[in-house]
Amino acid sequence: MKRQTFNEINITPLTDIFLVLLIIMMVIAPILDQQGLSLVVPDYVEADKIDKEAKTINVEVTQDNRYIIDNEEIAQDNLMNTIKQQITLKPDGLLIQASGDSNHESVVRLMDSARNAGVTSISIVEL
């Protein structure tokens, strides 16, 4: 019995693989284009050159993740409303003074509340 030899290459499986890869790339491409936080790294400024007259909201995030504005503790649920009230008096932005032991979650929650309250300039300092 004589074996048959194939003279042609079957490209159907190869075409299927390329189509699957094309579909995967079409699904992933819009996800890669999403924007995150736009961060600008500031230059180093010495403490004595900081403008004392600046009207910024100073929020302290303590090591046990509490928020303190003007020596008054603010509840997490009331954070955005308090920032909205403060931004009318201090329109220059928000200065977050976070303890090195505070959670990243609490700082990001504060940043989100500030953005939702209309703050456009946020700075972060580690205590």
N, CA, C and O atoms as a MOPAC input file, in Angstrom:
PM7 MOZYME 1SCF
protein

 N      0.83900 1    -1.15800 1     0.00000 1
 C      0.00000 1     0.00000 1     0.00000 1
 C      0.90000 1     1.24300 1     0.00000 1
 O      1.87400 1     1.33300 1     0.74800 1
 N      0.55800 1     2.13700 1    -0.81600 1
 C      1.34600 1     3.33700 1    -1.00500 1
 C      0.75000 1     4.48000 1    -0.18700 1
 O     -0.46300 1     4.68900 1    -0.21400 1
 N      1.58700 1     5.22000 1     0.53900 1
 C      1.13100 1     6.35900 1     1.33500 1
 C      0.96400 1     7.57900 1     0.45500 1
 O      1.73400 1     7.82400 1    -0.47400 1
 N     -0.08100 1     8.34300 1     0.78400 1
 C     -0.29300 1     9.58300 1     0.04900 1
 C      0.50300 1    10.69800 1     0.70300 1
 O      0.58300 1    10.78800 1     1.92800 1
 N      1.07100 1    11.51800 1    -0.10300 1
 C      1.80300 1    12.66700 1     0.41600 1
 C      0.99000 1    13.92500 1     0.14300 1
 O      0.28600 1    14.04400 1    -0.86000 1
 N      1.11600 1    14.83400 1     1.05900 1
 C      0.40300 1    16.10300 1     0.90100 1
 C      1.32100 1    17.08800 1     0.17400 1
 O      2.47100 1    17.30100 1     0.55700 1
 N      0.78900 1    17.66000 1    -0.85300 1
 C      1.56000 1    18.63300 1    -1.60400 1
 C      1.19600 1    20.06800 1    -1.20900 1
 O      1.87000 1    21.01300 1    -1.61900 1
 N      0.14600 1    20.23000 1    -0.42400 1
 C     -0.29500 1    21.55900 1    -0.03700 1
 C     -0.31400 1    21.65000 1     1.49500 1
 O     -0.53900 1    20.66500 1     2.19800 1
 N     -0.07300 1    22.86000 1     1.97400 1
 C     -0.13200 1    23.11800 1     3.41500 1
 C     -1.52100 1    23.63200 1     3.73600 1
 O     -2.03500 1    24.53100 1     3.07000 1
 N     -2.11700 1    23.05600 1     4.75600 1
 C     -3.43600 1    23.49500 1     5.19600 1
 C     -3.25600 1    24.74200 1     6.08100 1
 O     -2.71400 1    24.65100 1     7.18300 1
 N     -3.71300 1    25.90100 1     5.59200 1
 C     -3.51600 1    27.14800 1     6.33400 1
 C     -4.74400 1    27.53900 1     7.16600 1
 O     -4.75500 1    28.61100 1     7.77100 1
 N     -5.74900 1    26.71300 1     7.20700 1
 C     -6.95200 1    27.04200 1     7.98400 1
 C     -6.64600 1    27.20000 1     9.47500 1
 O     -7.10300 1    28.17900 1    10.06500 1
 N     -5.90100 1    26.29700 1    10.12200 1
 C     -5.59200 1    26.50800 1    11.53500 1
 C     -4.76300 1    27.78800 1    11.77500 1
 O     -4.95700 1    28.48200 1    12.77300 1
 N     -3.85700 1    28.08100 1    10.86100 1
 C     -3.04900 1    29.28700 1    10.97900 1
 C     -3.93000 1    30.53300 1    10.87300 1
 O     -3.74000 1    31.49000 1    11.62300 1
 N     -4.86900 1    30.52700 1     9.96700 1
 C     -5.80200 1    31.64000 1     9.81100 1
 C     -6.66100 1    31.80900 1    11.06400 1
 O     -6.92100 1    32.93300 1    11.49400 1
 N     -7.09400 1    30.71200 1    11.64100 1
 C     -7.88600 1    30.77200 1    12.87300 1
 C     -7.09000 1    31.41100 1    14.01000 1
 O     -7.62500 1    32.22700 1    14.76100 1
 N     -5.84700 1    31.05200 1    14.13300 1
 C     -5.00500 1    31.61800 1    15.18900 1
 C     -4.83400 1    33.12000 1    14.99500 1
 O     -4.93200 1    33.89000 1    15.95100 1
 N     -4.57700 1    33.53700 1    13.74900 1
 C     -4.41800 1    34.96900 1    13.48300 1
 C     -5.69900 1    35.74800 1    13.75700 1
 O     -5.63800 1    36.87200 1    14.25400 1
 N     -6.82900 1    35.18500 1    13.45000 1
 C     -8.09400 1    35.86800 1    13.71900 1
 C     -8.34600 1    35.99600 1    15.22300 1
 O     -8.83100 1    37.02700 1    15.68800 1
 N     -8.02200 1    34.96900 1    15.96400 1
 C     -8.18200 1    35.02900 1    17.41300 1
 C     -7.24400 1    36.09700 1    18.00300 1
 O     -7.65700 1    36.87400 1    18.86300 1
 N     -5.99700 1    36.13400 1    17.54600 1
 C     -5.06400 1    37.15000 1    18.01900 1
 C     -5.52800 1    38.55400 1    17.64700 1
 O     -5.37100 1    39.48600 1    18.43600 1
 N     -6.09400 1    38.71500 1    16.46300 1
 C     -6.61300 1    40.00700 1    16.03700 1
 C     -7.76000 1    40.45400 1    16.93500 1
 O     -7.82400 1    41.62000 1    17.32500 1
 N     -8.65300 1    39.54600 1    17.26300 1
 C     -9.78400 1    39.87600 1    18.13700 1
 C     -9.29000 1    40.24200 1    19.53600 1
 O     -9.79700 1    41.18500 1    20.14300 1
 N     -8.31600 1    39.51100 1    20.04400 1
 C     -7.75900 1    39.81500 1    21.36300 1
 C     -7.13700 1    41.21200 1    21.36300 1
 O     -7.34500 1    41.97900 1    22.30300 1
 N     -6.38800 1    41.54300 1    20.33300 1
 C     -5.78000 1    42.86800 1    20.25500 1
 C     -6.82800 1    43.96400 1    20.14000 1
 O     -6.64700 1    45.04400 1    20.70200 1
 N     -7.91900 1    43.71200 1    19.42600 1
 C     -8.97700 1    44.71400 1    19.29500 1
 C     -9.68300 1    44.94700 1    20.62500 1
 O    -10.15100 1    46.05500 1    20.88700 1
 N     -9.76600 1    43.93600 1    21.45500 1
 C    -10.40700 1    44.08000 1    22.75900 1
 C     -9.46500 1    44.77100 1    23.74800 1
 O     -9.90900 1    45.59800 1    24.54400 1
 N     -8.18500 1    44.44600 1    23.70700 1
 C     -7.22400 1    44.97800 1    24.66900 1
 C     -6.79700 1    46.41300 1    24.34500 1
 O     -6.51800 1    47.18200 1    25.26400 1
 N     -6.73900 1    46.78800 1    23.08400 1
 C     -6.23200 1    48.10800 1    22.69300 1
 C     -6.96300 1    49.27500 1    23.36500 1
 O     -6.28600 1    50.19500 1    23.82500 1
 N     -8.29900 1    49.30200 1    23.45400 1
 C     -8.93900 1    50.43400 1    24.14300 1
 C     -8.63200 1    50.48500 1    25.63100 1
 O     -8.61400 1    51.56600 1    26.22000 1
 N     -8.39200 1    49.34100 1    26.24500 1
 C     -8.07500 1    49.30300 1    27.66800 1
 C     -6.70100 1    49.92500 1    27.92800 1
 O     -6.51100 1    50.60000 1    28.94000 1
 N     -5.74800 1    49.70400 1    27.02800 1
 C     -4.40600 1    50.24400 1    27.20000 1
 C     -4.36900 1    51.75700 1    27.03000 1
 O     -3.42700 1    52.40400 1    27.48900 1
 N     -5.36900 1    52.32700 1    26.38500 1
 C     -5.39800 1    53.75400 1    26.10600 1
 C     -6.00100 1    54.56700 1    27.23500 1
 O     -6.01800 1    55.79500 1    27.15000 1
 N     -6.49800 1    53.93200 1    28.29100 1
 C     -7.13600 1    54.66400 1    29.38200 1
 C     -6.12100 1    55.51000 1    30.12700 1
 O     -4.96600 1    55.12000 1    30.29900 1
 N     -6.57400 1    56.67500 1    30.56500 1
 C     -5.71300 1    57.59500 1    31.29600 1
 C     -5.85200 1    57.35000 1    32.79300 1
 O     -6.93500 1    57.02800 1    33.28100 1
 N     -4.77700 1    57.50100 1    33.49800 1
 C     -4.79600 1    57.39300 1    34.95400 1
 C     -4.67100 1    58.77500 1    35.56200 1
 O     -5.08500 1    59.76700 1    34.96300 1
 N     -4.11300 1    58.83200 1    36.72500 1
 C     -3.86900 1    60.12000 1    37.35400 1
 C     -2.72500 1    60.81500 1    36.63500 1
 O     -1.69600 1    60.19500 1    36.36500 1
 N     -2.88700 1    62.07700 1    36.32700 1
 C     -1.77800 1    62.82100 1    35.74700 1
 C     -1.02300 1    63.48000 1    36.90000 1
 O     -1.52400 1    64.39300 1    37.55700 1
 N      0.16200 1    63.00400 1    37.11700 1
 C      0.96000 1    63.48500 1    38.24700 1
 C      2.13100 1    64.30900 1    37.73800 1
 O      2.78400 1    63.94500 1    36.76000 1
 N      2.38400 1    65.40000 1    38.40100 1
 C      3.53200 1    66.23600 1    38.10700 1
 C      4.40800 1    66.24100 1    39.34500 1
 O      3.96600 1    66.62800 1    40.42700 1
 N      5.63400 1    65.81700 1    39.18600 1
 C      6.54300 1    65.77800 1    40.31800 1
 C      7.08900 1    67.18000 1    40.53200 1
 O      7.72300 1    67.74500 1    39.64100 1
 N      6.84500 1    67.74800 1    41.72000 1
 C      7.29800 1    69.12800 1    41.96300 1
 C      8.79100 1    69.18200 1    42.25500 1
 O      9.41300 1    68.18300 1    42.61500 1
 N      9.34400 1    70.37400 1    42.08900 1
 C     10.73200 1    70.59700 1    42.46500 1
 C     10.82700 1    70.66900 1    43.98100 1
 O      9.84200 1    70.93400 1    44.66900 1
 N     12.02100 1    70.42900 1    44.48200 1
 C     12.24700 1    70.50600 1    45.92100 1
 C     12.19400 1    71.96800 1    46.35500 1
 O     12.85600 1    72.82200 1    45.76600 1
 N     11.41500 1    72.24400 1    47.37100 1
 C     11.29300 1    73.60000 1    47.90900 1
 C     11.59700 1    73.53800 1    49.39200 1
 O     11.07200 1    72.68400 1    50.10600 1
 N     12.43500 1    74.43100 1    49.85100 1
 C     12.77500 1    74.47300 1    51.27100 1
 C     11.60100 1    75.04400 1    52.06400 1
 O     10.80600 1    75.82200 1    51.53700 1
 N     11.50300 1    74.65400 1    53.31800 1
 C     10.36300 1    75.02700 1    54.15000 1
 C     10.26000 1    76.52800 1    54.36400 1
 O      9.15400 1    77.05300 1    54.49100 1
 N     11.37800 1    77.22600 1    54.40900 1
 C     11.31000 1    78.66500 1    54.66200 1
 C     10.88200 1    79.46900 1    53.43800 1
 O     10.57900 1    80.65700 1    53.55400 1
 N     10.85300 1    78.83300 1    52.26600 1
 C     10.42800 1    79.51900 1    51.04300 1
 C      8.95900 1    79.28000 1    50.70800 1
 O      8.46200 1    79.79700 1    49.70700 1
 N      8.26900 1    78.51300 1    51.52300 1
 C      6.85500 1    78.23600 1    51.28100 1
 C      6.03700 1    79.47000 1    51.61900 1
 O      6.26800 1    80.12500 1    52.63600 1
 N      5.08600 1    79.77800 1    50.76300 1
 C      4.24300 1    80.96100 1    50.94300 1
 C      3.29300 1    80.73400 1    52.11900 1
 O      2.41700 1    79.87000 1    52.06300 1
 N      3.47200 1    81.50300 1    53.16400 1
 C      2.62400 1    81.36300 1    54.34800 1
 C      1.23400 1    81.95300 1    54.11900 1
 O      0.30000 1    81.63800 1    54.85800 1
 N      1.08900 1    82.80000 1    53.10900 1
 C     -0.18900 1    83.44500 1    52.82400 1
 C     -1.07200 1    82.60800 1    51.89500 1
 O     -2.20900 1    82.98800 1    51.61500 1
 N     -0.56300 1    81.48900 1    51.42500 1
 C     -1.33900 1    80.65700 1    50.49900 1
 C     -2.60900 1    80.16700 1    51.17700 1
 O     -2.60500 1    79.78900 1    52.34900 1
 N     -3.66800 1    80.18000 1    50.43200 1
 C     -4.95500 1    79.75500 1    50.97700 1
 C     -5.24100 1    78.32700 1    50.52600 1
 O     -6.04600 1    78.08900 1    49.62700 1
 N     -4.56400 1    77.39200 1    51.17000 1
 C     -4.77200 1    75.97600 1    50.87300 1
 C     -5.43400 1    75.30000 1    52.05500 1
 O     -5.27600 1    75.71400 1    53.20400 1
 N     -6.17200 1    74.26200 1    51.75200 1
 C     -6.79700 1    73.44200 1    52.79200 1
 C     -5.75400 1    72.43500 1    53.24400 1
 O     -5.23400 1    71.67800 1    52.42400 1
 N     -5.44500 1    72.41100 1    54.50800 1
 C     -4.49000 1    71.46600 1    55.06000 1
 C     -5.24500 1    70.32300 1    55.73300 1
 O     -5.98900 1    70.52600 1    56.69300 1
 N     -5.03600 1    69.11800 1    55.20700 1
 C     -5.68700 1    67.93400 1    55.77200 1
 C     -4.59800 1    66.98500 1    56.24200 1
 O     -3.69100 1    66.64100 1    55.48500 1
 N     -4.69300 1    66.56900 1    57.48500 1
 C     -3.74000 1    65.62400 1    58.03300 1
 C     -4.37400 1    64.24000 1    58.07200 1
 O     -5.49400 1    64.07000 1    58.55500 1
 N     -3.64600 1    63.25600 1    57.56000 1
 C     -4.08200 1    61.85800 1    57.64300 1
 C     -3.18100 1    61.20400 1    58.68100 1
 O     -1.98200 1    61.03900 1    58.46100 1
 N     -3.76900 1    60.83500 1    59.80900 1
 C     -2.98000 1    60.30100 1    60.92100 1
 C     -2.60100 1    58.84800 1    60.67700 1
 O     -3.05800 1    58.22300 1    59.72000 1
 N     -1.76600 1    58.32700 1    61.55200 1
 C     -1.31100 1    56.94200 1    61.38900 1
 C     -2.43200 1    55.93000 1    61.58100 1
 O     -2.32900 1    54.79700 1    61.10900 1
 N     -3.51000 1    56.32600 1    62.27500 1
 C     -4.66800 1    55.43200 1    62.40000 1
 C     -5.77600 1    55.83500 1    61.42100 1
 O     -6.95200 1    55.55500 1    61.65500 1
 N     -5.38800 1    56.49700 1    60.31700 1
 C     -6.25200 1    56.80000 1    59.16600 1
 C     -7.44000 1    57.70100 1    59.49800 1
 O     -8.52900 1    57.52100 1    58.95300 1
 N     -7.23300 1    58.66600 1    60.38800 1
 C     -8.25800 1    59.66800 1    60.66600 1
 C     -7.90300 1    60.93100 1    59.89400 1
 O     -6.73200 1    61.18900 1    59.61500 1
 N     -8.91800 1    61.71800 1    59.55000 1
 C     -8.72300 1    62.95500 1    58.80500 1
 C     -8.90300 1    64.13600 1    59.75000 1
 O     -9.89900 1    64.21700 1    60.46900 1
 N     -7.93500 1    65.05300 1    59.74700 1
 C     -7.99700 1    66.22000 1    60.62000 1
 C     -7.83500 1    67.47500 1    59.76400 1
 O     -6.84000 1    67.64100 1    59.05800 1
 N     -8.85100 1    68.36600 1    59.84400 1
 C     -8.81400 1    69.65500 1    59.16000 1
 C     -8.98400 1    70.72700 1    60.22900 1
 O     -9.94400 1    70.69500 1    60.99900 1
 N     -8.05600 1    71.66900 1    60.27600 1
 C     -8.08200 1    72.75500 1    61.26600 1
 C     -8.24400 1    72.22700 1    62.69200 1
 O     -9.08000 1    72.71600 1    63.45200 1
 N     -7.44100 1    71.23300 1    63.04500 1
 C     -7.43300 1    70.61200 1    64.38600 1
 C     -8.77900 1    70.00300 1    64.76700 1
 O     -9.07700 1    69.85600 1    65.95200 1
 N     -9.58500 1    69.65100 1    63.78600 1
 C    -10.88600 1    69.02900 1    64.03900 1
 C    -10.97600 1    67.74500 1    63.22700 1
 O    -10.73100 1    67.74600 1    62.02100 1
 N    -11.32700 1    66.65300 1    63.89400 1
 C    -11.43500 1    65.37400 1    63.19700 1
 C    -12.70100 1    65.36100 1    62.34300 1
 O    -13.77800 1    65.75600 1    62.79100 1
 N    -12.54300 1    64.89600 1    61.09700 1
 C    -13.64400 1    64.84000 1    60.13700 1
 C    -13.94600 1    63.37600 1    59.84700 1
 O    -13.04100 1    62.58600 1    59.57400 1
 N    -15.23000 1    63.02200 1    59.90900 1
 C    -15.63400 1    61.65100 1    59.59300 1
 C    -15.46000 1    61.40100 1    58.09500 1
 O    -15.57800 1    62.31400 1    57.27700 1
 N    -15.18300 1    60.16900 1    57.76600 1
 C    -14.96400 1    59.79800 1    56.37300 1
 C    -16.18600 1    60.10100 1    55.50400 1
 O    -16.03400 1    60.51600 1    54.35600 1
 N    -17.38800 1    59.90100 1    56.03200 1
 C    -18.61000 1    60.14400 1    55.27000 1
 C    -18.83700 1    61.62500 1    55.01100 1
 O    -19.50000 1    61.98600 1    54.03900 1
 N    -18.30600 1    62.47700 1    55.85400 1
 C    -18.53100 1    63.91900 1    55.75500 1
 C    -17.35000 1    64.64300 1    55.10500 1
 O    -17.32400 1    65.87300 1    55.06600 1
 N    -16.39100 1    63.90100 1    54.60400 1
 C    -15.15600 1    64.47200 1    54.09000 1
 C    -15.39000 1    65.37800 1    52.87600 1
 O    -14.86800 1    66.49200 1    52.83300 1
 N    -16.15700 1    64.92200 1    51.90200 1
 C    -16.38000 1    65.70300 1    50.68800 1
 C    -17.14300 1    66.99100 1    50.98400 1
 O    -16.82000 1    68.04200 1    50.42900 1
 N    -18.15500 1    66.92100 1    51.85500 1
 C    -18.91900 1    68.11900 1    52.19700 1
 C    -18.04900 1    69.14800 1    52.92300 1
 O    -18.17500 1    70.34800 1    52.68400 1
 N    -17.18200 1    68.68500 1    53.79600 1
 C    -16.28800 1    69.59700 1    54.51600 1
 C    -15.31400 1    70.26600 1    53.55300 1
 O    -15.04700 1    71.46200 1    53.67000 1
 N    -14.78600 1    69.50400 1    52.60600 1
 C    -13.85700 1    70.08300 1    51.62500 1
 C    -14.58400 1    71.09100 1    50.74300 1
 O    -14.01800 1    72.13200 1    50.41000 1
 N    -15.82800 1    70.80300 1    50.35800 1
 C    -16.61300 1    71.76000 1    49.56800 1
 C    -16.78800 1    73.08100 1    50.31800 1
 O    -16.70800 1    74.15300 1    49.71900 1
 N    -17.02500 1    73.00200 1    51.62000 1
 C    -17.16900 1    74.22300 1    52.41800 1
 C    -15.84000 1    74.96900 1    52.52600 1
 O    -15.80600 1    76.19700 1    52.44400 1
 N    -14.75900 1    74.23500 1    52.71000 1
 C    -13.44500 1    74.85000 1    52.88400 1
 C    -12.91600 1    75.46600 1    51.59100 1
 O    -12.18800 1    76.45800 1    51.63900 1
 N    -13.27100 1    74.89500 1    50.43300 1
 C    -12.71500 1    75.36300 1    49.16300 1
 C    -13.19400 1    76.76400 1    48.80900 1
 O    -12.52900 1    77.47700 1    48.05700 1
 N    -14.34600 1    77.16400 1    49.34700 1
 C    -14.81100 1    78.52000 1    49.08500 1
 C    -13.94200 1    79.54400 1    49.82400 1
 O    -13.74100 1    80.65400 1    49.33300 1
 N    -13.42800 1    79.17400 1    50.99900 1
 C    -12.56900 1    80.06600 1    51.77100 1
 C    -11.09500 1    79.96100 1    51.37400 1
 O    -10.34200 1    80.93000 1    51.47100 1
 N    -10.70000 1    78.77600 1    50.92800 1
 C     -9.29400 1    78.51400 1    50.59000 1
 C     -9.22200 1    77.88900 1    49.19500 1
 O     -9.13200 1    76.66700 1    49.07600 1
 N     -9.25900 1    78.71200 1    48.13200 1
 C     -9.36900 1    78.19200 1    46.76500 1
 C     -8.05600 1    77.74500 1    46.12300 1
 O     -8.06500 1    77.30400 1    44.97400 1
 N     -6.93400 1    77.84300 1    46.82600 1
 C     -5.64600 1    77.53500 1    46.19800 1
 C     -5.33900 1    76.04800 1    46.09000 1
 O     -4.35800 1    75.68500 1    45.44100 1
 N     -6.12000 1    75.18600 1    46.68500 1
 C     -5.87800 1    73.75700 1    46.56200 1
 C     -5.90000 1    73.04100 1    47.89900 1
 O     -6.38700 1    73.56200 1    48.90300 1
 N     -5.35800 1    71.82900 1    47.88300 1
 C     -5.39700 1    70.95100 1    49.05500 1
 C     -3.99700 1    70.44400 1    49.33000 1
 O     -3.30000 1    70.00800 1    48.41300 1
 N     -3.58200 1    70.49600 1    50.57400 1
 C     -2.30400 1    69.94500 1    51.00700 1
 C     -2.59700 1    68.77400 1    51.93400 1
 O     -3.15700 1    68.95100 1    53.01600 1
 N     -2.21700 1    67.59400 1    51.50600 1
 C     -2.41500 1    66.38700 1    52.31100 1
 C     -1.12300 1    66.12000 1    53.07500 1
 O     -0.06400 1    65.93700 1    52.47400 1
 N     -1.21500 1    66.09900 1    54.39400 1
 C     -0.08200 1    65.78800 1    55.25100 1
 C     -0.32300 1    64.39900 1    55.81900 1
 O     -1.00900 1    64.23400 1    56.82800 1
 N      0.25200 1    63.40300 1    55.15500 1
 C     -0.02100 1    62.01200 1    55.51700 1
 C      1.09800 1    61.44700 1    56.37200 1
 O      2.28000 1    61.66800 1    56.10900 1
 N      0.70500 1    60.72400 1    57.38600 1
 C      1.66500 1    60.01500 1    58.22100 1
 C      2.25800 1    58.86000 1    57.40400 1
 O      1.59400 1    58.29200 1    56.53800 1
 N      3.49400 1    58.53200 1    57.69100 1
 C      4.13600 1    57.42300 1    56.99600 1
 C      3.49000 1    56.08600 1    57.27600 1
 O      3.67100 1    55.13400 1    56.51700 1
 N      2.73300 1    56.00300 1    58.36400 1
 C      2.07600 1    54.75400 1    58.73300 1
 C      0.62200 1    54.69200 1    58.28600 1
 O     -0.04700 1    53.68900 1    58.53600 1
 N      0.11300 1    55.73500 1    57.63200 1
 C     -1.28300 1    55.72200 1    57.17800 1
 C     -1.43300 1    54.83000 1    55.94900 1
 O     -0.47400 1    54.58300 1    55.21800 1
 N     -2.65800 1    54.35500 1    55.74200 1
 C     -2.93700 1    53.48100 1    54.60700 1
 C     -2.99300 1    54.27100 1    53.30900 1
 O     -3.40600 1    55.43100 1    53.28800 1
 N     -2.58000 1    53.64000 1    52.24900 1
 C     -2.68000 1    54.23200 1    50.91900 1
 C     -4.14600 1    54.47500 1    50.57500 1
 O     -4.48600 1    55.47100 1    49.93700 1
 N     -5.00300 1    53.56300 1    51.00000 1
 C     -6.44000 1    53.66700 1    50.73200 1
 C     -7.03300 1    54.95300 1    51.29600 1
 O     -7.84400 1    55.60300 1    50.63700 1
 N     -6.63700 1    55.31900 1    52.49800 1
 C     -7.20000 1    56.52100 1    53.11300 1
 C     -6.73900 1    57.78700 1    52.39000 1
 O     -7.50900 1    58.74200 1    52.27900 1
 N     -5.50800 1    57.81200 1    51.90100 1
 C     -5.01500 1    58.97300 1    51.15500 1
 C     -5.71800 1    59.07300 1    49.81200 1
 O     -6.10400 1    60.16600 1    49.39800 1
 N     -5.88900 1    57.95300 1    49.12700 1
 C     -6.57900 1    57.95800 1    47.83300 1
 C     -8.05200 1    58.32900 1    48.01700 1
 O     -8.62000 1    59.02900 1    47.17900 1
 N     -8.66200 1    57.87500 1    49.08400 1
 C    -10.05500 1    58.24000 1    49.37200 1
 C    -10.16700 1    59.75800 1    49.57000 1
 O    -11.12200 1    60.37800 1    49.10200 1
 N     -9.20200 1    60.34400 1    50.25500 1
 C     -9.17500 1    61.78800 1    50.45000 1
 C     -8.99000 1    62.51000 1    49.11500 1
 O     -9.64900 1    63.51800 1    48.86100 1
 N     -8.11200 1    62.00900 1    48.27600 1
 C     -7.89200 1    62.61400 1    46.95800 1
 C     -9.15500 1    62.54400 1    46.10400 1
 O     -9.50200 1    63.51400 1    45.43000 1
 N     -9.84400 1    61.40100 1    46.13000 1
 C    -11.09000 1    61.25900 1    45.37600 1
 C    -12.15400 1    62.22600 1    45.88400 1
 O    -12.86200 1    62.84500 1    45.09000 1
 N    -12.26600 1    62.35500 1    47.18600 1
 C    -13.24700 1    63.28700 1    47.76100 1
 C    -12.92700 1    64.72000 1    47.36300 1
 O    -13.82900 1    65.50500 1    47.07200 1
 N    -11.64700 1    65.05800 1    47.35000 1
 C    -11.24400 1    66.41000 1    46.96100 1
 C    -11.55500 1    66.67400 1    45.49400 1
 O    -12.06000 1    67.74500 1    45.15500 1
 N    -11.26500 1    65.72400 1    44.62800 1
 C    -11.57600 1    65.88300 1    43.20000 1
 C    -13.07900 1    66.02800 1    42.99200 1
 O    -13.51700 1    66.86100 1    42.19900 1
 N    -13.86300 1    65.23300 1    43.69000 1
 C    -15.32000 1    65.31900 1    43.57000 1
 C    -15.86200 1    66.62300 1    44.14100 1
 O    -16.92700 1    67.08500 1    43.73000 1
 N    -15.14100 1    67.21700 1    45.08300 1
 C    -15.56400 1    68.48500 1    45.67300 1
 C    -15.15500 1    69.67800 1    44.80800 1
 O    -15.59100 1    70.80100 1    45.06300 1
 N    -14.32700 1    69.44700 1    43.79300 1
 C    -13.94000 1    70.52400 1    42.89000 1
 C    -12.53400 1    71.04400 1    43.06200 1
 O    -12.18300 1    72.06900 1    42.47800 1
 N    -11.72300 1    70.37100 1    43.84400 1
 C    -10.33000 1    70.79400 1    44.03400 1
 C     -9.52700 1    70.38100 1    42.80300 1
 O     -9.61200 1    69.24000 1    42.34700 1
 N     -8.74800 1    71.32200 1    42.27300 1
 C     -7.97000 1    71.03600 1    41.07500 1
 C     -6.47800 1    70.85700 1    41.34900 1
 O     -5.76000 1    70.31000 1    40.51200 1
 N     -6.00900 1    71.30500 1    42.49300 1
 C     -4.60000 1    71.22000 1    42.82100 1
 C     -4.43700 1    70.49300 1    44.15900 1
 O     -4.92700 1    70.95000 1    45.19200 1
 N     -3.73700 1    69.35200 1    44.12000 1
 C     -3.52500 1    68.55000 1    45.33100 1
 C     -2.03500 1    68.29800 1    45.49700 1
 O     -1.35500 1    67.89800 1    44.55200 1
 N     -1.53400 1    68.53100 1    46.69600 1
 C     -0.14100 1    68.25100 1    47.03400 1
 C     -0.11800 1    67.28400 1    48.21300 1
 O     -1.02400 1    67.28300 1    49.04500 1
 N      0.93700 1    66.45600 1    48.27400 1
 C      1.04600 1    65.46800 1    49.33900 1
 C      2.41500 1    65.61700 1    50.01800 1
 O      3.44600 1    65.74500 1    49.35800 1
 N      2.38700 1    65.59700 1    51.35400 1
 C      3.59800 1    65.67400 1    52.16500 1
 C      3.55800 1    64.54500 1    53.16800 1
 O      2.51200 1    64.27700 1    53.75900 1
 N      4.68800 1    63.87500 1    53.37000 1
 C      4.74200 1    62.83300 1    54.39300 1
 C      5.21900 1    63.44400 1    55.69200 1
 O      6.21200 1    64.17000 1    55.73000 1
 N      4.48900 1    63.13400 1    56.76600 1
 C      4.88000 1    63.61900 1    58.09400 1
 C      5.85700 1    62.67700 1    58.74600 1
 O      6.29600 1    62.92400 1    59.86900 1

